[in-house]
Each structure stands twice: as structure tokens, then as C-alpha cells.
Amino acid sequence: GVFQARGGHRRYHLAPGRVCFGSWTFNMWIKSSDMDVNVRTRSKIPRFFSRLEEATLREEPSANVTLVLNARVPLARLTLRGTNFDVTHEWGEDNVIARHHVQVREWARRYSRDEAVCQSMRLIKVWAGAQRLNSPTEGGLNSLGWFVLFLSSVSDLLPPQHEEHDDEAEGRGGGSRPLHERCIALVKRFFSSCKSIGDSKRVYFAPNSEVKPEGLELDIARLSANVSPTAHRGLGTSLFIQDPFLADINLGRFVDKSSLARMRKALEEADALMQMASKRRSWEELVRPVNKR
């Protein structure tokens, strides 16, 4: 996808083709990250996902294919030669979902110029995976949800983000302070700020989002209005994380009371471990899978 600035607003021209998005495209991937691929066409391809499944298994019989067709964004999950792919299909010249992929990618790339942000987010994603808090279908958050929560917690520790790409600023981030010290400070702040998550009504916004706060009651009403009747977990949520570009999308909509309690307990334990972050054992304990403790 490419974009042009017109009248102070970005208008996205979504060219047909196969386009990668997600953490692999802005340097925040981890070993278990999926490769997110959007297949864009001018018009809808009939039976796209079933045809993709047939073609994949014909070419690679050992591949594993799972179709998730009842999600807000239907997709095919492929495991092919040791790599996991999440494939979506969007069509039309101004497709909302395809445009959102481009918006998030370009927005996240501005933060990825700071290596401390990338390293900190990788650690948080490994921690969330170890705690089984990285899947919305299991009451957790996806990578974008954790990223918004992270940015909302540490925004005052980050240098200003600019639209223009500054090669000299690439990786400069926090100036002369050593990278490992900045990472420790960011991760400590994240766990310290989030350990009381859900104590009171709050909407978490990332800096430089297109969607701006309107007021607590209005924000919560807006984010609560678009919950699918089938997403029963979202009806009882008390965690509101605003998508940076889609005004009616709550990234925390699948976090119910039970999973919120589990999330808070994990955050409290992580905060306690981070108080001993100079000790190697505390880092190992932080990312150890919950069922191995």
C-alpha cells in the first residue's frame, strides 16, 4: 500500500498484490511471530479461503491449514515448512481493513526507529506468550493491544515522533543513555503502570493516534457500541484499549473479568520481578512459561 498526503490528511491508495504487515514489517517480531499477509484484489475472489487451502495442500501435503471464517477479519492460518502465516483477503479500492493494516504499519515504523522500543516490546510479547495472555480468543490481547498499552504507559520516556523519516535519528532514541538501561527503564515502567489495570474505568490511548480522547463516558460508550452479540466475553469487559485508527474498536474487548484477574496477577508478579532486574534469574523467571514454574 502507498499513500499520499492531501489537504493535511493521508489518503491511502491500496494497490492489488500480496502485502506483508504486522510485527515483521516494523522490527518487533519474536521467534513465534506469525507472518501476516494480506492478499488484495480489485474485486472479491469467490471461495478464496477454501481455494487457498486446496492449493496449499496440493503443493505441500504436510502443511497445516486452519480457516478462521467467523472472526471480524476472516483469515487462513498456515503452517508451512516451519513458518506460520496468517493470510487475509481484502478487495476494493478503499478497503477499511487493508487501509488499517497500512496505517498501523507506518505508525509503528516511526516508533521502531528507537531500538529500545523494539527490544522492550519483544520482551513484553515473549512474557505475554509465556503467560498465555497473547491471544484474544483466550481472553488476552493481540500484539497491537499490548503495543498500545505499552506506549500509553511509557510515552513520557520516549522522544517525540515525527512524520518525516530522519536517517540521522535512526536508532538514536534516548540519546547517550545505554540501550540496556533504556530498555530496563521502559519495561519497569510498563509493568509498574499496568499492574493495577482494571482498578478504575480508563481508556488507554497510544500517542500519535488518529483517534483522540473525547471524555471518559463518551470514549467508553463509543468502544462498547460495536461489540458483536457472539463476542460474549466482550460484553463484561472492563479493559478499554483504543485502536489507534478505528474509533469503535476496543482492543481489549475480549478481556472478561476472569481473564482480567489473571492478567493483573501476571503483571503484579512481573513488576515484583523487575525490581530485581539486575539479577539474571529474575529475567529468566519473567519469560518462563507459566506451566513450568
Order of alpha helices (4+ residues) and beta strands (2+ residues): beta-beta-beta-beta-alpha-beta-beta-beta-alpha-alpha-alpha-alpha-beta-alpha-alpha-beta-alpha-alpha
